[in-house]
Structures are given as structure tokens and as C-alpha cells.
Amino acid sequence: MRAHSRIPAILDALREEEQIDLDAYWIPSPEAEDPAALRGFAGIWLAPGSPYRSEAGAVAAAHTARTAGIPFLGTCGGFQHAMLEFARNVCGMPEARHAENDEGPGSDALIAELTCSLVGHEGAINLVAGSRAETLLGAGRTVERYHCSYGIAAGYIDLLAAHGMRFSGHDDAGEVRVAELPEHPFFLATLFQPELHTDGVHPVIRGFAQAAARRIPAGAPSE
């Protein structure tokens, strides 16, 4: 996947341009089902890859980051599964499902197929003033690249928001593209893929890396 192949170059750029030296470890989603597999890390990036080999592992990764205060970045499929975790464990929707993983009948398809696929597209996003996303981007509007076909079903957005999820970025039609948890040290999820950014390190990734670096004790190895 192109997004994954970009990550080593992003890490190199963080070292050279930002003086942020982080080591990356790839944890397969089945292994992430065990919360202990991720608790020692300074940050958790739930990178694109939907459908993951283990939906439970992807959801558990978001849960570990959210509940342990570990800086979290979820992009594309990572966004989708972070919303799934929040719905199940915070909003009282244990049966909330992702339509790509479970095509069975029911009213709890929290993550549903988009009316218009965003695979290979780019589009404008309007950011909420004062949000973490707007602060990181330094502007109220940005143009970003996508490679996804699923997003939050409109009927559940108000429920997630009522339980504390802040939807801080929308396209021009009002569709959700960015979400964050304001009370968390760093919890940001984007339906777009900042790893596809080619002009230096994307500000969202830089912000995540800075948050992870702050979590590493002085003199300790980075992870």
C-alpha cells in the first residue's frame, strides 16, 4: 500500500527536519487484540489497511490509546475503527458494526459505504476554529487526499458528539472528515490520508510525532 510505503520516508524527514527521532514498530492487527502489546509505546498510529486482518485488533488499538492516554493518530481505516471503538465502549452501542467487515442486517452499521467513493480523490476540508486540527494546520481550510470508500453513517454523528467526540473537519457538503477528543493528550482521526502528503511532513503527522516524543522519558529509547 502506498501509504505504508511512505512511512519510512516520513520518519526520516521527522529526524532531519524536525529533530524528532522515533523508531517505528509494525504490530499486526491480530497481535493488537492483546492490550499489553501496545501499552509500552509512546504513540499509536492506526494506519490505513481496511479491511484489517483483525477488526478486533484495530478496535483494541484505538481503545488502548484512548483509555491509556497514549497519543493516537488514526488515518482512513484508522479513523473508521476509532469511531467504531468509541461507539461500542463510550456510546453504549456494543453491536455497532463496520459495513465493510459485516454485511449482515441490522441498524447499527455505524461505518457505512460512502455515496461517492473517495478512492484517489482530493478535496477541501473546513476546520473548526480552535480545534486541534485547525491549530496544527494553521488554517481554517485545507485540501487533502483520500483513498477510502467508507465513513460515519450520518444518523450516528450526533450520538458520538453527545458523548464527547468532536468533529472538527467537514467537506463542503458538511460530511465529517476529521474527529478528535479534546480532553485527550492527542487523539486525532482523519478520513483523509496525511501520509500521502509529498511536501515535507504533514502537520497532522508532525503534531502526532511531537506528542509521542513528549511522552518519552529523557534518556529512554523511543518507540
N, C-alpha and C positions, 0 to 999 in steps of 0.2 A: 504494500500500500504506500502511495506517495507520501502521505502524511507521516507515516512511521519512518520512512527513509530520510525525512528532513530532520528528525530529532537529533542525530549526532552533529549535524552542522549547526543546529540551534545551540547545542551545548558548547560547541567550540566558540561560537560568536559571543555567548554569555561570558566565557572566560576572557576572551580577547577584548571585547568592547565594554563589558560591564564589570569585569574583575569578580565575577561570581563563579566560583569553581564548584560545580556539583557533579557527583557521579550518578549515573542512571542505572537502574536495575529493572530488567523486564520481568514482571511477575505474571505468569499466565492466569487468566481469569479463574480456572478451576482451583488454583492454589490460593487465590484471594478469598475463597469461601471461608477459610480459617482466618479470623480477625488477627490472630497473632502474626500472620505472615506479613502484615503491613504496619504494625504498631511501632516498629523501630525506625521508620523513615521520617525524614524532615518534611516531605511533601508527597502528595499522591496526585498523579496526573492520569486520569481515566481517559486514555487516548481513543481515537476512533477505531472501530473494528466490529461494529454491529452487523450481523448478529454475532455476539461473543460466543466462545465455546461454552461458557457458563454464564447464564443470566444471573444466577445466584451469586457468583463471584463478583461480577460487575456491580451488582447492588450492594454487596457486602463491602466493597472498596469504598463506595460513597458513604456508607453507614459508618465505617471506621473513621474516615476523615471527619465527618460531621460531628460524631459524638466524642471523638478524642481531641478535637481542636487542631487537627493536622491540616495545614494549608492544602487546598484542593482545587484542581482545575479539571473540569470535565468538558471535553470538546466533541461535538457531533453526537456520536453514540454515547459518549460520556455524559453529555447534557441529558439525554433521554433517560439514562439509567439513574442519574442523580435525582431526577424528578420522580421516577418510579419508587426509589428508596424513600423519599420524603413523603410521598403519598401513603405508602404502606405503613411507615413507622411513626409518622407525626400526624397525619391527617385521618387516621382511622380507616384506611382503605386497604386491608390486607390482601384483598383479591385484585388490586389494581394490576393491570397487565399491559404488556407491550405487544401491539398487534403483529409486529414482525416475528415475534417469538411464539405467540399463542394466537391462533386464528379462530379459536373456539368462540361460541356465542357468549353473550353477557354484556352488561352495561358498563363494565369497568375497564374499557380499553383506554387507559389514560394516555398512552402514546399511540397515536393513530397515523395512518398514511396521509401525507400532505396532499391537498387537492392538486397542487402543481409541484412536481419534484424539483428539488434544488440541486440535484447532481450536476456538477460542472458549472453552476451559476455563480454570479456575484450580485450583490445588491446592497442598497443603502440601509443603514440601521440608525434609528433615532434613539439617543441615550438619555435617560432620566437625569436631570441636573442634580448634582451632589451624590450620585451613586458611585460605587467603587469603579464600575465600568467607565463612567464618564470621566472620573478623575484619572484613571490610567490612560485613557485615550487622549485626554486633554482637549476634547471637543465634544459637542453635542450630537455630532453626526459622523458616521464613518461608512466606508464601503468595504465589504468583506466577501470572502469566497466560501462557497459551500460544496459539500458532496454528500447530501443526505436526502432522504425521502420521507422521514417521519418527524413529528413534532407533537407538542401537547394538544390533546383534544380540547377545543375551546370551552366545553362545558365544565372543565375542572380547574381552570385558571383561577377563578375567584376563590375556590376552596383552598388551593395551595397558598394563595396570597393571604387569606384569612389566618393561616397557621404560621405565617412569618416568612414565606418565600417572597423575595422582592423581584419583580420582573422589571428589569432596568433597561432593556433594549427591545425595540419593536421595529418591524419594517414599516414601509409607508402605508400598508394596509392595516396596520395595527397588530400584526401577528407577532407573538413572542419569539425573540431571538437570543436574549440574554437573561440569566437569572442569578441571583446572589443571596447570601444570608448576611445581613448587615452586622449581626452580633458575633459572627464567627471571625477568627483571626484572618482568614482568607478562604472564602468559599465562593467560587465563580464558575458558572457553567455557560457555555456558548454553543448555540446550534451551528454557528459557522466554525471554520477551522483556521485558527490563527497560525497554525503550523505551516499553512500554505503561503503565508506572507513571505515575500522574497526580498524586501528592502530592509535588511537588518532584522533584529529580533522584534517580534510583535510586542507592543506594550503590555498586552494581557499576559503573555508568557514571561516577560521581564518582571511584571508585578508578582506573578506566582513564584518565580525563582527568588526574588528578593525576600518574599515571605518565608520560603523554605530556608533560605540562608540565615535568617534571623532566628530560626528555631534551633540551629546547630550550636551547641555549646562551644565556646572558644577552645581551640586546640583539638576538638573532636573531628574524626573523619566525616566528610559529607556523604550523604546518601540521597 
